[in-house]
Amino acid sequence: MTAEAGTAARAIALVTGGGTGIGRASAVALAEAGFTVVVAGRRREPLESVAGAVAIPADVREPDSVAMLFAEIERRFGRLDLLFNNAGVNAAAVALEELAVDAWRAVLDTNVTGAFLCTQRAFDLMKRQSPRGGRIINNGSISAYAPRPLSAAYTASKHAITGLTRSASLDGRAYDIACGQIDIGNAATELTEPMRTAGALQPDGSTLVEPTIDVEHVARAVVYMATLPLDANVQFMTVMATKMPFVGRG
């Protein structure tokens, strides 16, 4: 462990996609909870504006970039206690047969391959460090259980995240690595702004304005999951707007 880490004695957290939205709010909340937080993403400027966090630009889609990210974390801090796999993108809402292969790949590369690459590197470091182990939280989605119309790529990616969560949870068990998933419904971020104003497409073809929740509620849930001892785990958690069209009909 480096002197930089030794002087702080704080748990080290990495939040991917940490410059905006859920990632940003979670990074700030984790820092306030006592973590030393690293935020990663492709754009340096929003990362550097996250209060209380260390910015390390990285592209989770690229193995070499992810390798350099984790090597830098190990160099600076000597360990990693928490990985929040938050980075994600969506594709345009088009008919499935009109979805371009490049758009499909962009979603899967970021949402699934990116989470896999980061999980792979986190496992490697968490197995070697002392004390051994750590926690991984994956940003899933309600879409993994109930898709929205015209969302094949995003829905498929979030089903895959659920599979990765279960597999990593099982494979990490022997090494004191806990893995859980948070499924978020209608957090108020720039990505959900259209559903609060213009409305969101519904399965019956109508467009309805949907309720949202303050992103701080999601951040608090992430902190709760992150601060459990490693012998306890939130395997799956759903945080959602109470009146969004998810449970039941209409």
Rosetta blueprint (number, residue, H / E / L):
1 M L
2 T L
3 A H
4 E H
5 A H
6 G H
7 T L
8 A L
9 A L
10 R L
11 A L
12 I E
13 A E
14 L E
15 V E
16 T E
17 G L
18 G L
19 G L
20 T L
21 G H
22 I H
23 G H
24 R H
25 A H
26 S H
27 A H
28 V H
29 A H
30 L H
31 A H
32 E H
33 A L
34 G L
35 F L
36 T E
37 V E
38 V E
39 V E
40 A E
41 G E
42 R L
43 R L
44 R H
45 E H
46 P H
47 L H
48 E H
49 S L
50 V L
51 A L
52 G L
53 A E
54 V E
55 A E
56 I E
57 P E
58 A L
59 D L
60 V L
61 R L
62 E L
63 P H
64 D H
65 S H
66 V H
67 A H
68 M H
69 L H
70 F H
71 A H
72 E H
73 I H
74 E H
75 R H
76 R H
77 F H
78 G L
79 R L
80 L L
81 D L
82 L E
83 L E
84 F E
85 N E
86 N L
87 A L
88 G L
89 V L
90 N L
91 A L
92 A L
93 A L
94 V L
95 A L
96 L H
97 E H
98 E H
99 L L
100 A L
101 V H
102 D H
103 A H
104 W H
105 R H
106 A H
107 V H
108 L H
109 D H
110 T H
111 N H
112 V H
113 T H
114 G H
115 A H
116 F H
117 L H
118 C H
119 T H
120 Q H
121 R H
122 A H
123 F H
124 D H
125 L H
126 M H
127 K H
128 R H
129 Q L
130 S L
131 P L
132 R L
133 G L
134 G E
135 R E
136 I E
137 I E
138 N E
139 N E
140 G L
141 S L
142 I H
143 S H
144 A H
145 Y L
146 A L
147 P L
148 R L
149 P L
150 L L
151 S L
152 A H
153 A H
154 Y H
155 T H
156 A H
157 S H
158 K H
159 H H
160 A H
161 I H
162 T H
163 G H
164 L H
165 T H
166 R H
167 S H
168 A H
169 S H
170 L H
171 D H
172 G H
173 R H
174 A H
175 Y H
176 D L
177 I E
178 A E
179 C E
180 G E
181 Q E
182 I E
183 D E
184 I E
185 G E
186 N L
187 A E
188 A L
189 T L
190 E L
191 L L
192 T L
193 E H
194 P H
195 M H
196 R H
197 T H
198 A L
199 G L
200 A E
201 L E
202 Q L
203 P L
204 D L
205 G L
206 S L
207 T E
208 L E
209 V L
210 E L
211 P L
212 T L
213 I E
214 D L
215 V H
216 E H
217 H H
218 V H
219 A H
220 R H
221 A H
222 V H
223 V H
224 Y H
225 M H
226 A H
227 T L
228 L L
229 P L
230 L L
231 D L
232 A L
233 N L
234 V L
235 Q L
236 F E
237 M E
238 T E
239 V E
240 M E
241 A L
242 T L
243 K L
244 M L
245 P L
246 F L
247 V L
248 G L
249 R L
250 G L
